Structures are given as C-alpha cells and as structure tokens.
Amino acid sequence: MKQAYVALGSNLEDPVGQVQSAFIALEHIPNTHVIKKSSLYQTAPIGYDENQLDQVPDFINAVVALETDLTPLELLEAILAIENNAGRERPYPNAPRVLDCDLLWYENITLNTDKLTLPHPRMHTRGFVLLPLFEIAPHLSIQNHGKIAQLMNESLFTGVRKLDA
C-alpha cells in the first residue's frame, strides 16, 4: 500500500460537520484506509479583499494520512467525488466552499498533469496545511522544499488556530 496525505477544508454549511463527514467518507474509499487524522484548525480566509473578510466565514481545516492501493489519479477522482457529494461548487477561485479535498502528497511521487500536481504546489506556503500535516507527519519531507519541520514559519500561521478536541 502507498501512503498519501489529503487536506480537508470547509467554511459553509456546518464546516466542522463537513470535515468530520469527510473523515468518514475517506474511510469508504475502496482499497484505502485512514491511518491518522489531524485535529481541526480554524483558519481565517485568505485571498480576499480586506473589505470582504467580514463577509467570508472562517474555514475549518484538517489533514488525513491514508494508505491506499489506488493510483494518484484514482485517489484524486475518489476525493473529488466526496467533494461533489457534499455539494461542492466552484463559482470562482478561492470561493467559499462546502468541502475542499486536496491530494497533497503521494508516496514521494512527483507528478505534473492537467488534472494533478504532486506534491501539491502551494502546500509548503499554507499554514492551514502545514500545521495539521506537521501534527500527524512531523518527519515528512516535501520534494524540492525539505522537511515539514524546516518549513514551519510562524508568519504562515497568522489566523490559524487549533480547535479544542
């Protein structure tokens, strides 16, 4: 089995519930097992005009470690199906969303296709990904960027807060 990491995020329609439902849905992907789940993190939205921030709800984020027999593209299709089943819409980039599932890393594979780039091209710059990923995989190394522990930069974590269990 291959190891993979998936980031989850939501800021609409009960975000905590959406992420928790995604944890369960990931368990039902064929030939795939959830081996670790991070805590939930509340994150201020990014990519918005300052005048819009008071209108955009905070996100709930988490990362899940998986073991799978699926190929990277098969796993991507499975997590996109989970998004679609939750009601994901894509009206514009960085739009508020019911559920976002991103395949971050898959067994040290580097891939760049129209459908999938591995490792995720922005994961090393996002505190809402690095904090939960560091929680469950502190020794993970991201190709071309180094170990997660080395990428931990306090400035990335502004607006990211771990929720109480």
HELIX and SHEET records of a PDB file:
HELIX    1   1 PRO A   15  GLU A   27  1                                  13    
HELIX    2   2 LEU A   53  GLN A   55  5                                   3    
HELIX    3   3 PRO A   72  ALA A   86  1                                  15    
HELIX    4   4 MET A  123  THR A  125  5                                   3    
HELIX    5   5 GLY A  127  ILE A  136  1                                  10    
HELIX    6   6 ILE A  148  LEU A  151  1                                   4    
HELIX    7   7 GLU A  154  PHE A  157  5                                   4    
SHEET    1   A 4 THR A  32  LYS A  37  0                                        
SHEET    2   A 4 PHE A  59  THR A  68 -1                                        
SHEET    3   A 4 LYS A   2  SER A  10 -1                                        
SHEET    4   A 4 ASP A 100  TYR A 106 -1                                        
SHEET    1   B 4 THR A  32  LYS A  37  0                                        
SHEET    2   B 4 PHE A  59  THR A  68 -1                                        
SHEET    3   B 4 TYR A  41  THR A  43 -1                                        
SHEET    4   B 4 VAL A 160  LYS A 162 -1                                        
SHEET    1   C 2 LEU A 111  ASN A 112  0                                        
SHEET    2   C 2 THR A 117  LEU A 118 -1                                        
SHEET    1   D 2 SER A 141  ILE A 142  0                                        
SHEET    2   D 2 GLY A 146  LYS A 147 -1                                        
END                                                                             
